[in-house]
């Protein structure tokens, strides 16, 4: 584990499939279980559930996880190929740990394992405890390529996990909640592609399923592919949808469009969902749209570093409030407390979830007798845009950001002007909570951050119009590429 290139990212490990040998995945799983036993989160013989997404490498990694669970003396439950939030929901309800084999939005040549304690996601303080374990491996279980000799550790799939997740929303929302809506479901290779129509149709919607793919497609809800932008616009014109919905690979992050086929930003969708749920406290990373504060909808707003573990930790700090929710700019929505509406209660689910978002937004649009695009116009006019530079060395990202961390605003502002060749306004505030978020004197925002789980530099921008936010983002990307060359 120490020597491997596979390292911790958000709530688990990620790496190239070529590096994620059975032996390595087996070792990480043993370490996770040993840590849980050491901290008395589980006892000997406890059940442990595993699920996965639709990547080509997922079945083999699930088998390696199941082998480690079995050999460690625990009972393995095979949840099959289901969304991450479905697996986490089951684990919390049963009080058992779960492991989700997924690389989320990254390409098919990469994969990962997300670790969930019986109470939900592992947090940053858990990582060192997991890595400190010294798992005892039996070499005779593996071949010379560090792959298991047996491939049959997984039992039959337990259909209860998926069924409970579907029922969660059918029970909470009125039976006719989506009656009158025509919804496009962009299926691609999302693990929720067959589950989404069941929920939408179960609540009265008319659906059309589109874009099924036999090959895994890496849909990143925070950096939407140009081809997906074109597809959504074409489908909306052809079918007359009220919205199109989709998710990333493991279905913890959504894509939701308006009736024109324009994809909503996750941090804007989050505000609408929080409003629908009458949230008291909203927690979101520092990169999210500032329309959250400008809306004045919520009594308490907390900003964190980027990543669900930070959002969860902050939600826990204010859990005494009645309704505590969180969301990320990539769209995942988290419930730290149960939600009660119209006599029905939705159980807490403190992990990113994709399904709640379109249901809440469409319900809010129906309540206000308006379209999704008209609903967006009720929010303060703040627009965000994000993009990334792939194959951008992590060390270079760190070097760029280090030049802006002197703590002297005047000096740092001068360096920013130099870095961007005087093509942006003057900096009046610099926030280094996560990366470097720079507020300019014209209220525009530039946020640079090295990815925590890939060699990428991410750039987030905010302005008074979508076109300016995009223009500003492209400007930043250009100057970062120039730096790299």
Wavefront OBJ file of the C-alpha trace (Angstrom):
o trace
v 0.000 0.000 0.000
v 2.817 2.415 0.836
v 4.637 1.645 -2.404
v 1.573 1.666 -4.634
v 0.489 4.609 -6.776
v -3.090 3.988 -5.606
v -3.792 6.599 -2.931
v -6.642 8.057 -0.916
v -8.867 10.613 -2.624
v -12.396 11.507 -1.502
v -13.684 8.882 0.958
v -11.540 6.120 -0.483
v -8.824 5.118 -2.908
v -8.443 5.689 -6.639
v -5.881 4.792 -9.241
v -5.121 3.229 -12.581
v -6.710 -0.177 -13.044
v -3.266 -1.550 -13.893
v -2.128 -0.563 -10.386
v -5.260 -1.835 -8.620
v -4.253 -5.479 -8.419
v -6.377 -7.939 -6.469
v -3.679 -8.093 -3.818
v -3.673 -4.323 -3.331
v -7.487 -4.090 -3.165
v -7.502 -7.065 -0.771
v -4.931 -5.318 1.448
v -6.821 -2.020 1.534
v -10.052 -3.838 2.399
v -8.373 -5.766 5.228
v -6.920 -2.512 6.562
v -10.328 -0.811 6.462
v -11.946 -3.688 8.339
v -9.119 -3.881 10.875
v -9.475 -0.160 11.553
v -13.222 -0.519 12.101
v -12.648 -3.422 14.485
v -9.928 -1.521 16.326
v -12.240 1.464 16.818
v -15.113 -0.838 17.838
v -17.233 0.244 14.879
v -17.836 -3.436 14.034
v -17.530 -6.762 15.819
v -16.339 -10.152 14.632
v -18.707 -11.820 12.202
v -20.464 -8.588 11.205
v -22.032 -8.292 7.769
v -20.299 -6.115 5.164
v -21.913 -5.082 1.860
v -20.162 -4.399 -1.452
v -21.466 -2.872 -4.687
v -20.014 -1.422 -7.863
v -20.520 0.704 -10.957
v -20.487 -0.341 -14.635
v -16.750 -0.057 -15.335
v -15.117 -3.008 -17.022
v -12.760 -3.550 -14.072
v -15.436 -3.387 -11.361
v -16.407 -7.117 -11.156
v -12.818 -8.196 -10.523
v -12.270 -5.574 -7.822
v -15.585 -6.474 -6.173
v -14.384 -10.084 -6.048
v -11.119 -9.003 -4.373
v -13.064 -6.974 -1.807
v -15.375 -9.924 -1.129
v -12.368 -12.233 -0.701
v -10.859 -9.947 1.937
v -14.172 -9.586 3.783
v -14.674 -13.364 3.825
v -11.111 -14.206 4.816
v -11.274 -11.643 7.650
v -14.206 -13.546 9.135
v -17.066 -11.253 8.119
v -20.237 -11.991 6.140
v -20.258 -10.576 2.626
v -23.455 -9.138 1.115
v -23.449 -8.592 -2.648
v -25.503 -5.483 -3.430
v -24.735 -5.819 -7.139
v -24.389 -2.816 -9.423
v -26.263 -0.016 -7.638
v -25.719 3.706 -6.909
v -23.311 4.690 -4.159
v -26.084 6.413 -2.141
v -28.244 3.262 -2.375
v -25.444 1.193 -0.869
v -24.679 3.801 1.806
v -28.355 4.101 2.739
v -28.552 0.326 3.240
v -25.375 0.285 5.321
v -26.597 3.066 7.626
v -30.013 1.418 8.027
v -28.431 -1.951 8.853
v -25.580 -0.500 10.913
v -22.917 -2.212 8.777
v -19.915 -1.023 6.762
v -20.088 -0.918 2.983
v -17.575 -0.689 0.149
v -18.406 0.794 -3.247
v -16.179 -0.101 -6.186
v -16.232 2.986 -8.403
v -14.043 5.601 -9.980
v -16.985 8.016 -10.099
v -16.488 10.294 -13.114
v -12.913 9.377 -14.090
v -12.159 7.311 -17.251
v -12.550 3.544 -17.532
v -8.808 2.911 -17.228
v -9.113 4.025 -13.592
v -11.196 2.780 -10.692
v -11.463 3.043 -6.931
v -13.045 1.865 -3.692
v -15.169 4.115 -1.487
v -15.219 3.119 2.191
v -18.279 3.653 4.378
v -18.435 3.100 8.117
v -21.731 1.912 9.635
v -22.551 5.612 10.106
v -21.547 6.692 6.588
v -18.474 7.888 4.701
v -15.003 7.675 6.163
v -13.740 11.138 7.043
v -10.259 12.595 6.756
v -9.350 11.607 10.313
v -10.110 7.965 9.445
v -7.585 7.802 6.599
v -4.470 7.624 8.758
v -6.062 4.968 10.955
v -6.745 2.810 7.894
v -3.258 3.343 6.470
v -1.652 2.519 9.835
v -2.941 -1.069 9.734
v -0.559 -3.891 8.827
v -2.717 -6.487 7.018
v -1.504 -10.083 7.009
v -1.622 -11.378 3.424
v -1.434 -15.009 2.323
v 0.678 -15.028 -0.835
v -0.667 -18.405 -1.938
v -4.037 -16.760 -2.686
v -2.530 -14.777 -5.561
v -0.738 -15.489 -8.826
v 2.497 -13.876 -9.972
v 0.574 -10.820 -11.186
v -0.969 -10.323 -7.718
v -4.409 -11.428 -8.869
v -6.567 -13.892 -6.941
v -6.600 -17.497 -8.061
v -10.344 -17.716 -7.313
v -13.032 -15.517 -8.830
v -16.124 -16.744 -7.007
v -16.095 -14.956 -3.653
v -19.280 -12.998 -4.337
v -22.623 -14.570 -3.330
v -25.905 -14.011 -5.161
v -27.053 -10.402 -5.443
v -29.333 -9.142 -2.676
v -32.069 -7.132 -4.512
v -33.207 -5.478 -1.283
v -30.588 -2.727 -1.506
v -31.845 -1.289 -4.788
v -35.508 -1.817 -3.855
v -35.141 0.125 -0.586
v -33.515 3.048 -2.389
v -36.305 3.275 -4.967
v -38.963 3.025 -2.260
v -37.291 5.819 -0.286
v -38.470 8.340 -2.875
v -41.760 6.711 -3.827
v -42.770 6.882 -0.163
v -41.668 10.477 0.457
v -43.033 12.260 -2.616
v -46.750 12.282 -3.517
v -47.747 9.564 -5.998
v -48.550 12.217 -8.623
v -45.583 14.485 -7.841
v -44.277 14.359 -11.416
v -47.593 14.003 -13.216
v -47.601 16.216 -16.312
v -43.813 16.241 -16.687
v -42.049 14.758 -19.701
v -38.552 13.753 -18.671
v -35.597 12.607 -20.748
v -33.289 10.133 -19.030
v -29.741 10.165 -20.388
v -28.684 6.662 -19.447
v -25.162 6.319 -20.944
v -23.196 4.061 -18.527
v -24.644 5.365 -15.264
v -25.223 2.646 -12.691
v -28.635 4.299 -12.102
v -29.738 4.094 -15.733
v -32.419 1.448 -15.127
v -33.343 2.705 -11.671
v -34.110 6.312 -12.664
v -37.076 5.502 -14.959
v -38.643 3.369 -12.203
v -38.607 6.293 -9.775
v -39.694 8.961 -12.255
v -42.504 6.871 -13.714
v -43.496 5.710 -10.223
v -44.176 9.356 -9.383
v -46.258 9.956 -12.500
v -43.771 11.255 -15.078
v -43.635 10.309 -18.745
v -40.062 9.279 -19.591
v -37.958 8.632 -22.660
v -34.644 6.798 -22.193
v -31.768 7.925 -24.386
v -28.057 7.446 -24.941
v -27.552 3.911 -23.580
v -23.873 2.927 -23.897
v -22.255 -0.489 -23.711
v -18.913 1.219 -23.099
v -18.208 3.215 -19.955
v -18.461 6.991 -20.485
v -16.755 9.254 -17.974
v -19.417 11.891 -17.337
v -18.095 14.608 -15.024
v -20.991 16.701 -13.712
v -18.610 19.536 -12.840
v -16.875 19.674 -16.228
v -19.610 18.635 -18.644
v -18.413 17.257 -21.965
v -19.186 19.426 -25.041
v -20.902 16.470 -26.688
v -23.265 16.154 -23.732
v -24.145 19.841 -24.017
v -25.017 19.336 -27.693
v -26.991 16.150 -27.009
v -29.156 17.780 -24.342
v -30.042 20.683 -26.612
v -30.874 18.358 -29.515
v -33.009 16.027 -27.398
v -34.952 18.903 -25.837
v -35.837 20.309 -29.252
v -36.760 16.882 -30.641
v -38.799 15.553 -27.702
v -40.045 18.666 -25.912
v -38.801 17.596 -22.487
v -39.488 19.541 -19.312
v -36.016 18.452 -18.242
v -33.344 15.840 -18.858
v -31.702 13.982 -15.995
v -28.603 11.849 -15.711
v -25.769 11.077 -13.272
v -22.073 10.362 -13.166
v -20.842 6.764 -13.131
v -21.819 5.794 -9.575
v -24.897 8.038 -9.448
v -23.995 10.201 -6.483
v -23.785 13.328 -8.642
v -26.623 14.434 -10.957
v -27.067 16.166 -14.252
v -30.334 18.097 -14.521
v -31.302 20.309 -17.446
v -34.015 22.882 -17.945
v -36.644 22.614 -20.681
v -34.191 24.102 -23.193
v -31.598 21.405 -22.611
v -29.242 23.686 -20.679
v -27.555 21.756 -17.867
v -27.936 23.328 -14.416
v -24.842 23.973 -12.368
v -24.730 21.703 -9.321
v -24.247 24.583 -6.906
v -27.308 26.381 -8.281
v -29.388 23.200 -8.197
v -28.305 22.767 -4.576
v -29.812 26.121 -3.588
v -33.169 25.181 -5.125
v -33.214 21.780 -3.421
v -32.312 23.310 -0.047
v -35.118 25.855 -0.516
v -37.645 23.131 -1.355
v -36.638 21.245 1.797
v -36.891 24.400 3.975
v -33.329 23.916 5.212
v -32.156 25.778 8.303
v -28.434 25.283 7.722
v -26.678 24.756 4.389
v -23.085 23.568 4.147
v -21.168 23.727 0.881
v -17.555 24.044 -0.284
v -15.901 27.377 -0.867
v -16.127 26.882 -4.644
v -19.940 27.012 -4.756
v -21.940 29.889 -6.223
v -22.321 32.888 -3.898
v -26.006 33.191 -4.848
v -26.438 30.950 -1.796
v -25.677 33.808 0.604
v -27.189 36.497 -1.619
v -30.540 34.679 -1.698
v -31.023 35.129 2.086
v -33.099 31.927 2.134
v -31.207 30.233 4.955
v -30.421 31.137 8.547
v -26.949 29.564 8.528
v -24.407 28.968 5.751
v -21.021 27.311 6.275
v -18.258 27.088 3.650
v -15.722 24.228 3.668
v -12.882 22.697 1.722
v -13.907 20.784 -1.396
v -14.913 17.189 -0.774
v -17.844 15.443 0.887
v -15.842 14.511 4.048
v -15.424 18.218 4.818
v -19.098 18.939 4.153
v -20.137 16.020 6.376
v -17.846 17.123 9.194
v -19.305 20.638 9.097
v -22.870 19.300 8.964
v -22.175 17.294 12.093
v -21.036 20.463 13.881
v -24.522 22.001 13.547
v -26.597 18.827 13.704
v -28.646 20.229 16.611
v -30.459 22.462 14.141
v -33.711 21.038 12.778
v -32.865 20.709 9.074
v -29.192 20.481 8.090
v -28.238 19.839 4.469
v -25.171 20.087 2.297
v -24.286 20.101 -1.372
v -21.274 20.343 -3.628
v -20.627 22.232 -6.843
v -20.643 18.888 -8.651
v -24.284 18.478 -7.672
v -24.294 15.809 -4.973
v -26.768 16.596 -2.175
v -26.425 15.418 1.450
v -28.969 15.175 4.281
v -27.555 15.198 7.787
v -30.987 15.284 9.419
v -34.351 13.735 8.541
v -36.608 15.904 6.405
v -40.333 16.232 7.138
v -42.725 17.619 4.536
v -46.501 17.299 4.361
v -46.598 14.608 7.020
v -43.927 12.420 5.451
v -40.333 11.961 6.560
v -37.228 11.355 4.452
v -34.472 9.661 6.458
v -31.077 11.319 6.753
v -28.529 10.294 4.145
v -25.199 12.032 4.848
v -23.581 11.157 1.537
v -23.874 12.603 -1.959
v -27.103 11.636 -3.671
v -28.198 12.329 -7.243
v -31.871 11.294 -7.236
v -33.222 13.840 -4.743
v -32.105 16.801 -6.869
v -34.369 16.447 -9.937
v -37.299 15.346 -7.776
v -37.029 18.434 -5.564
v -36.447 20.870 -8.433
v -39.392 19.595 -10.463
v -41.584 19.613 -7.358
v -40.604 23.223 -6.687
v -41.316 24.160 -10.319
v -44.736 22.509 -10.067
v -45.482 24.332 -6.821
v -44.594 27.644 -8.444
v -46.375 26.777 -11.733
v -43.261 27.587 -13.740
v -40.597 25.977 -15.899
v -37.160 25.013 -14.602
v -35.551 27.958 -16.414
v -38.083 30.342 -14.827
v -37.271 28.821 -11.443
v -33.610 29.669 -11.971
v -34.523 33.290 -12.607
v -35.791 33.593 -9.036
v -32.199 33.335 -7.779
v -29.670 36.204 -7.635
v -27.881 36.646 -10.972
v -24.617 34.905 -10.205
v -23.180 32.455 -12.722
v -20.394 29.952 -12.310
v -18.309 27.970 -14.744
v -15.686 25.300 -14.165
v -13.149 23.456 -16.261
v -9.957 21.525 -15.757
v -6.594 20.941 -17.353
v -5.889 17.227 -17.524
v -2.378 15.809 -17.107
v -1.335 18.916 -15.181
v 1.407 17.865 -12.735
v 0.343 18.016 -9.108
v 3.672 19.596 -8.208
v 3.082 22.409 -10.706
v -0.373 23.123 -9.269
v 1.186 23.357 -5.818
v 3.937 25.651 -7.110
v 1.486 28.069 -8.731
v -0.669 28.295 -5.626
v 2.341 28.691 -3.379
v 3.234 31.937 -5.154
v -0.088 33.410 -3.961
v 0.115 32.431 -0.305
v 2.350 35.085 1.193
v -0.469 36.424 3.361
v 0.217 39.971 2.158
v -2.868 40.942 0.110
v -1.129 43.778 -1.737
v 1.803 41.570 -2.709
v -0.443 38.660 -3.674
v -2.730 40.925 -5.718
v 0.273 42.173 -7.663
v 1.369 38.595 -8.336
v -2.140 37.719 -9.549
v -2.111 40.645 -11.977
v 1.270 39.470 -13.282
v 0.115 35.855 -13.494
v -2.884 36.855 -15.612
v -1.039 39.500 -17.637
v -3.309 42.311 -16.335
v -6.338 40.756 -18.066
v -8.465 40.581 -14.897
v -9.576 43.182 -12.356
v -7.701 43.823 -9.138
v -7.937 41.254 -6.339
v -9.540 42.499 -3.119
v -9.799 39.208 -1.219
v -7.931 35.896 -1.282
v -9.346 32.800 0.415
v -7.025 29.807 0.776
v -9.516 27.418 2.411
v -8.999 25.062 -0.530
v -6.660 26.128 -3.281
v -6.898 29.853 -3.965
v -10.252 31.634 -4.341
v -9.679 35.191 -5.546
v -12.420 37.817 -5.370
v -11.924 40.782 -7.723
v -13.080 44.346 -7.241
v -15.828 43.879 -9.865
v -17.270 40.935 -7.816
v -15.919 38.354 -10.265
v -14.264 35.291 -8.749
v -11.364 33.095 -9.884
v -10.697 29.892 -7.971
v -7.697 27.672 -8.761
v -7.254 24.282 -7.151
v -5.204 21.166 -7.775
v -7.351 18.016 -7.904
v -7.109 15.813 -4.832
v -7.258 12.531 -6.745
v -5.900 13.142 -10.251
v -3.110 15.124 -11.960
v -5.465 17.965 -12.887
v -5.741 21.687 -12.246
v -9.335 22.786 -11.745
v -10.509 26.316 -12.382
v -13.810 27.747 -11.089
v -15.039 31.204 -12.064
v -18.033 33.327 -11.099
v -19.467 36.440 -12.728
v -22.696 38.354 -13.338
v -23.413 36.454 -16.588
v -22.827 32.919 -17.820
v -20.875 34.135 -20.834
v -18.533 36.235 -18.703
v -18.004 33.365 -16.244
v -17.099 31.090 -19.175
v -14.896 33.761 -20.793
v -13.090 34.333 -17.494
v -12.595 30.583 -17.065
v -11.123 30.202 -20.545
v -8.789 33.101 -19.820
v -7.579 31.389 -16.646
v -7.092 28.065 -18.432
v -5.073 29.821 -21.139
v -2.706 31.412 -18.657
v -2.291 28.175 -16.696
v -1.415 26.319 -19.910
v 1.112 29.023 -20.734
v 2.624 28.530 -17.272
v 2.860 24.783 -17.933
v 4.656 25.274 -21.241
l 1 2 3 4 5 6 7 8 9 10 11 12 13 14 15 16 17 18 19 20 21 22 23 24 25 26 27 28 29 30 31 32 33 34 35 36 37 38 39 40 41 42 43 44 45 46 47 48 49 50 51 52 53 54 55 56 57 58 59 60 61 62 63 64 65 66 67 68 69 70 71 72 73 74 75 76 77 78 79 80 81 82 83 84 85 86 87 88 89 90 91 92 93 94 95 96 97 98 99 100 101 102 103 104 105 106 107 108 109 110 111 112 113 114 115 116 117 118 119 120 121 122 123 124 125 126 127 128 129 130 131 132 133 134 135 136 137 138 139 140 141 142 143 144 145 146 147 148 149 150 151 152 153 154 155 156 157 158 159 160 161 162 163 164 165 166 167 168 169 170 171 172 173 174 175 176 177 178 179 180 181 182 183 184 185 186 187 188 189 190 191 192 193 194 195 196 197 198 199 200 201 202 203 204 205 206 207 208 209 210 211 212 213 214 215 216 217 218 219 220 221 222 223 224 225 226 227 228 229 230 231 232 233 234 235 236 237 238 239 240 241 242 243 244 245 246 247 248 249 250 251 252 253 254 255 256 257 258 259 260 261 262 263 264 265 266 267 268 269 270 271 272 273 274 275 276 277 278 279 280 281 282 283 284 285 286 287 288 289 290 291 292 293 294 295 296 297 298 299 300 301 302 303 304 305 306 307 308 309 310 311 312 313 314 315 316 317 318 319 320 321 322 323 324 325 326 327 328 329 330 331 332 333 334 335 336 337 338 339 340 341 342 343 344 345 346 347 348 349 350 351 352 353 354 355 356 357 358 359 360 361 362 363 364 365 366 367 368 369 370 371 372 373 374 375 376 377 378 379 380 381 382 383 384 385 386 387 388 389 390 391 392 393 394 395 396 397 398 399 400 401 402 403 404 405 406 407 408 409 410 411 412 413 414 415 416 417 418 419 420 421 422 423 424 425 426 427 428 429 430 431 432 433 434 435 436 437 438 439 440 441 442 443 444 445 446 447 448 449 450 451 452 453 454 455 456 457 458 459 460 461 462 463 464 465 466 467 468 469 470 471 472 473 474 475 476 477 478 479 480 481 482 483 484 485
